Amino acid sequence: MANVSLRFQVNVYNLKIKNPKKTPLFKSYYFWEEVDDNMKFIDLIEKITKRYTKTKENPFYFEKQSELFWGQYFDDDIYCYMDYDINYNPEKFNISIKKLDKQFHISENIIEFNIDGPGIGGEVGRENGIHFFFHTNEKDIHVGTPHIHVKKGGIEYRVNLKSKEVMSNDKVFKNKKDNKIVEEFVDKFQEQLLDYWNRVVINGESLKLKLTL
C-alpha cells in the first residue's frame, strides 16, 4: 500500500445568497488530498462531495474532464470536442487511483470538479455531454429573466426561457451541433422549464426534473 497526493479544485454551486451584489454564485476550494493509491477514484470523489452537500445523490460533474485525462495526447482543438459523460456513469471510474495515475499522471495535474451544493434544484437534463441546469439562488439577480444554464467542457452560457435566445455577452459552444441540441432542448421543454423556474428558483419549492430529448 502506498499513498499519493492529489491536488483538487472543487467548485460548490447554489450557495445561499444574502447579498446578491457581494456573494458569488459559487465558491472554489483548493486543497491537497493524500490518499491510498489503491482507493477507487470514484469513491474518493464521492467522499469529497459529501463534505459539501447532504443530498443522498452525488451531484458532481467534472470540469475540463477531457483535458485532465487526454490533454497530454491531443491538442485543444481535439479534446474540447470529446464527449466523456463520466459523471453520468460513475462505473467508468470504478478504478484504482494507482492505475489512473499510471496512465494519465493525475497526480501532476489539478483535478477540478463541480458540486451542486446546498441549493434546491440543479441539473434538469444532459444531452451529448451538455449539462442543463439552474442556479437556484438567482431570483434576486435576474428578476424577470427566467433562464437556463448550459455547459460543456469549459464553456457555459445562458438561454432566456421566454425568447429562447442566448443571453447577451454569453459565448456559445464552438460545435454547431451542440448549439443545435440546446435549441431543440429549450424549444421542446420550454413550458416545463418555465414552470420549474417559477416553482423552484422563484418560490423555493423542492422539485426534481429530468428531461431527455
Secondary structure, DSSP 8 states (H G I E B T S, - for coil): --EEEEEEEEEEES---S-TTTS-SEEEEEEEEEEETTSBHHHHHHHHHTTT---SS--EEESSHHHHHHTTTS-HHHHTT----GGG-GGGG-SBHHHHHHHH-GGGSEEEEEEE-SSS--EEEEETTEEEE--TT-TTTSTT--EEEEEETTEEEEEETTT--B-TT----S-HHHHHHHHHHHHHHHHHHHHHIIIIIIT-------B--
